[in-house]
Amino acid sequence: MLQIPGHAVERLSGFLSRSRCLVTGGAGFIGGHIVAALLDLGATVAVIDDLSNSTLEHLGPLIEQDPERLRLVRASILDPRAVEIAMRGAEVVFHAAALCSVPRSIEDPRRTWEVNAGGTMAVLEAARRVGVRRFVYSASSSAYGDVPGLPKRESSPVSPVSPYAASKLAGEHAVAAFAHSFGLTAVSLRYFNIIGPRQAADSPYAGVIPAFAKRIVAGEAPVIFGDGSQTRDFTPVQNAVYANLLAATVADPAPGLVCNIGAGERTTVSALASRVCAAFGKPELEPEHHPARTGDVRHSQADITLAREALGYEPFVELGESIENTVAWYRYALGAVSH
């Protein structure tokens, strides 16, 4: 079911219905949600994904349901020929493919850079050759690092403190350079801690809620890295998808426009753990605290003024609703259905 504000459906459908779109990383967490929304709006969608960090669990049924409007190129964005094949006929590109893990980037910085920075350049070059109408890049709030001052504004200094953050910022700079040098109409969205259903829980690099969920289902306490007082702007994935659709359809964005996409609010990781435990019906579980991880920032919060003004963005799914929906999904996905 399409999850965007009702008042926006007609306008977005008017722009995207029958449009040809490419979603890189479209079998992944955010990319998969973007694909579903585009199909619901009437678009024809190509996906390029090597499935190294995802599966066909979500995308497969969508392809079977409508093979004329959804096709998959199973390949890496580092393969120029595959990117060219996937890009054919594309009018709008949503570039969501990435290695999205700070800990993994600490372990393998070269691979992270190759995929996130080099891969973005490969997709940009193909988009320029094809002459796409709009390029939407999934950027990251990790670009801000631990520079003092909250909330973070797009004009705030950037100071990446992990290879992941540096690679995502490099991709963002490449997008801006192509916008200024070649006239590519592009928007970069700096996500703040996206959460929601279908985020992988079976990886050592799992996001915070999937990691909590996996342990809670197993009857174990969630693990918090650090003292738990660190804060994040947890952003429901539906809001991020909405921002992508707006970025794809807004008229005449500034060249290389960069917008924060978040809720504009902070929540401590300890408070999040308590809410997730409660949603699972296990409020008595007390988190275990492990040492803080290298590359993690202490506090994060988005100023979303520019996204409101430039895109018409407004968060419409609140954190509490997102936690309940996400926990309900993990109950099924992890085999912990309760009656």
N, C-alpha and C positions, 0 to 999 in steps of 0.2 A: 504494500500500500504506500502510495506517495506521501512522504512526510515533509511537506513544506507549508508555510502559512497559506490558508485558503485564498486570501486576497491576491496572492502572487501567482497562483497557478495559471490563470488565463494569460497573463502577460508573458510569463516564462515559456509557456507552451507556444505562444504566438511566435517567439523567437526561435525556439529549439525544435518544434515539430518539423519533421522531415529534414532537419539538419544532419549533416554527417560529422560525427564526433569521434575523436580518438582519446581513449583513456589509457595512459601508461600505468602499469601496476594495477590494472582493473580487476584482478582477482584478489587483491589485498583488501585490507580493512577499509580504509577511506575510499580507495578506488572502487571497490565493489559497491559501496553505498552510492557513489556518484553514478555508476553504470545503471543501477536499478532506477534511480531518479530520472535519468535521461530517457530510458526506455518508457517509463510511465508518461513522460512528456511528449512522446512520439518521435524521438530522435532515432537515427540509425547509428549504431555504435560499433567501433572496432576497438579491440583490446590487445595490447602487447604486454605479455607477462611471462617470465620464464618459470614461474611457480616455485622458485627457490625459497620463498618466504610465505607461500600461500598454497591453497589447494583449489580444486574445481568444485568444492562442496556448494558454494553459493552460485558461482558463474555457470556451472554445468547445466543445472535445471533451467536457467534463463536462456541459454543457447538452445536447448531442446524445445523450449516453449516458443521461441521466435527466431529460428536460424536465419531468416531473411534480414533481420534487423540487428543481429548481434553475431560478430565473428571474433574468433580468438587467433592471434598469431602467438604461438608458444615459442618465445625467443627472448633473448636479453636485449635491453636497449643499447647495449654496447656492440650489437651486431648491426652495422649500417644498412645492410641489405634488408634485414628483417624490419628495421624501423621504416625504411622506404616503402616496403610492402604494406605495413600497417597504416602508414600515413596517407596512402593513395585516396584522393577524394576528400580528405578531411578539411572541414571548414573551421572547426573548433578543436583545440587540443587541451586536455586536462592532464598535466604532467604530475602524476602522483607516485611514480615508481621511485623507490629509494631503499637504502638500508637504514631503517629507522630505529637505531638503538645506540645510545651513548656507550653502554658497556661493550657492545660489539665493536664499536669504533676504537675503543681503547685497546682491544685485543688485536684488531686487524685494521689499522688506519689506512693502509694503502688501498685495500679493497673498498672500504667505505668511500674514499676519495674517487676511485675509479668509477664507481656506480653513481654516486650522488653529484659529483662535479662533472666528470667526463661523460656520464650518461646524459646529463642535462644538456651539455653541449651537442651531443649527437642528435638529440631530439630537436633542439633548436635549429640545427643546420637543416634537418629534413623539413621542418615547418617553414623555414625561409624558402627552400626550393619549391615547395608545394604552393606557397602563398596563402597560408591559413588566415582566416579572418580574425581569430582571437586565440591567445595562448594564455592559459591559466596555470600558474606554477604553485605547487604545494611547498611553501617555504616554512621556516621554523622560527619560533620565538627563542630558541636556544641561541640565536645570533646575538641576543642582548647580553648573554653571560651573567656575571654577578656584578655588573656596574650598579652602584647605588642609585636608588630612586625608583619609586613606584607611584602610579602604574607606568608601565613602559609605553612610550609613544614612538611612533615611527621615526621621529627626529632624535630619539635617544641614541647615545653612542652604542655601537656594536662592539662586542668583545668576546668572541667565542672561546669557550674554555675546554672544548673537547674536539677531537677530529670530526665527529658527526656534525657539530655545530658549524665548524669551519667549512665543511664540504657543502652543507646546505646554504650557507651564506655565499659561497663561491658560485653556486648555481643561481642564486638570486641576482648576483652581480652580472652573471652572464646574460640572464634574461633582460636586465636593464640595458646592457650594452647592445644587445640585438635590437631592442626597442629604439634606441637612439641612433644606431648605425644603419639599420636596415628598414626602419619603419614598421617593425613587427608590433602589432597592437597586443600588449601583454600586461597581465596583472599578477603580482605575487602576493600570496596570502600567508602571513606568518601565523601558523596555528599555535595555540596555547593548549597543550595537553588534552588531545582529543580522546574521548571515552565513548563507549557504546557497545552494542552487541556485535558479535562476529570477530572480535579481536582475539588473536591466537593466544591460548593459555598454555600450550604445550612446548613453549620455547624457553630456553634459559634467559632470553632477552625480552620476555613478555612484559607488557605494560602493567601498570600498577593494579588496576582492578582485575584483569585476568590472573595475575600472580596471586592476589588475595583470594580470588574465587577458587583457584585450584587447591590451595591449602585448606580453605574453609570446608570445601566439599569432602576433603580427606580427613576432616576432623582435627586439623592442625591450626595453630594460630597463624594469622597473617604476619609476614615479615616486613618490617619497616627499616630501611637503610638510613641510619641517623636517628636523631632523638624524636622525630615525628612533628616537630614544630615548624619544619619547612613548609612553605605554602605554594600552592599551584592554582592556576586559573583553569579548573577542569571544565572542558567544553564538550557538550554532547555532540556526537557526530552529525546529527541531523542539522545542527546549526552550521557546521563546517560545509556540509553539502549545499545548503542554502546559499552560503557565501560563494561557493564555486559557481552555482547557477547564475547568481547576480553578476559575478565578475565576467561571466561569459556573455552577458546580454546588455550590460550597461553601455550607454552611448558615450563614445569619445573619452575613455579614461586617459589621464595624464600618462605620457610615455613612461613605461616601466613602473607604473603605480604599485606601491607596496602598502598593504593594509594589514593591521592586526586583526585576527579572528579569535575571539574568546568570549567569555561571559562578562568580563569586566569586574569579576569578584574573586576573592582569594579564599581558599579552604586549606586548613592544615592537613597533612597526610594522616595524622592521628585521627582527626575528625572524620576523614573519608573512611578510614579503616573501621571506625565505630559504626558508621552508617551502612557500610557494606555488610558487616557482621550482623547488624540488626535486620537488614533486608533478607538475609539468609535464615533468620530466626535463631541466631546464635549470638545474642548480645553479650554473653558472658565471656566470650573469647577475648583474651588480652594479647595484643600484638607482641611479637618478639622484636627486639631491636638489635640490628647488626650494624657494623661500622658503615659510615657514609661512603658512598661510591665516588671514585675519581670522576670528575667531569660533570657531576650533578650540580645545578645551581641551587642556591638557598631559597630564594623567593622569586615568584613570578606572578605578574598580573597585567592584563592588557588594558590599555586605553583604547576603546573601540570607536572613538569620536570620528576618526577619518573614515572607517568602514561605513558608519552610519551616513556620513555626508556624501561620500563618493560612490558608494554602492547601493545605499538604501538598506544596508544590513541591520537586522535587529534580532538578537537571540530570541527564539520562541519556545525552546524546550529548556526547562529548568533542571538544575542538578539533581534534585530529589526524584523527579520523574525519570531522568536518565538512569539513575542508580537502580530504581525499581525495575525498569525495563531490561537493563543489562543483567541484573542478577537473575531475573526470570529466564533469560536466554541461557545463562550459564548453568542453571539448574538442569535444563534439558541437555545442553551440550556436554556437560561433565557427568551426566547420569545421576543427578541428585534431585529428581522430581519429587516434590512433596505434595501430599494431598491433604 
